[in-house]
Amino acid sequence: VQLQASGGGLVQAGDSLRLSCAASGRTFSNSDMGWFRQALGKEREFVAAMGWSGFSTDYADSVKGRFTISRDNAKNTVYLQMNSLKPEDTAIYYCAGDATFRPTRLATVPSKYDYWGQGTQVTVSS
């Protein structure tokens, strides 16, 4: 599966952005999908995840109430709607897919994800 992330850009604090991640390949609809981000000089961190069916979600505490993950399996695309952006949200955002069946909890660590997109830069100015 190949992932192509898009939608990043330069915005001001308080603005919104919607990231998209288009997938090619037949395993997308069977994969949990996640968004991670990596700020300059920092480790990659979990942002949000959604189960393959779209019914389960998980968010980092830092983005709860501001970010929303969604997916359209018919379009092989996962989205990240980011509202009320803050300068500390500045990072490269990566989408990733987890093809392992996890009945109890979505994966929130990068090592659990099997395939990754190339990343899209989000910069939030104060």
C-alpha positions, -999 to +999 in steps of 0.1 A: +000+000+000+013+035-009+001+066+010+001+101-003-005+129+022-015+164+012-032+195+026-004+210+047+005+247+046+013+279+065-016+292+086-021+315+115-030+305+151-067+297+153-071+287+117-081+253+103-066+229+079-077+195+065-051+170+057-058+141+033-041+108+028-049+089-003-040+052-004-035+028-032-039-009-027-065-033-015-056-034+022-067+001+030-102-008+040-089-035+063-063-013+080-065+010+110-052+044+100-033+069+120-018+103+119+015+111+135+036+143+135+072+152+140+084+186+150+119+197+143+143+181+168+116+159+184+105+124+181+075+113+160+043+114+181+009+100+178-019+124+168-050+104+160-062+070+148-093+054+134-102+018+131-108+001+098-146+002+101-146+039+111-163+032+145-133+035+168-111+065+172-083+076+195-066+110+199-036+124+217-046+146+246-030+176+230-054+175+201-086+163+216-115+186+209-096+203+181-087+176+156-110+150+140-100+120+120-123+104+095-120+081+065-138+072+033-131+036+024-148+040-009-122+067-018-093+050+000-087+082+019-083+092+055-086+128+067-075+149+096-095+180+102-075+204+124-092+233+140-081+260+164-045+254+153-017+265+177+020+272+170+029+240+189+010+220+162+038+229+138+053+197+124+055+174+095+023+153+096+024+116+085-004+092+078+002+055+084-016+023+081-018-007+105-028-039+089-028-060+121-061-069+136-064-052+170-097-060+186-092-041+218-073-009+211-059+012+182-021+014+180-006+047+191+031+040+186+048+044+152+064+009+154+030-008+152+023+008+118+032-011+086+032+016+059+037+053+058+031+083+037+058+109+028+045+136+052+031+171+047+043+202+065+020+222+087+033+255+100+012+276+124+024+311+130+015+331+162 
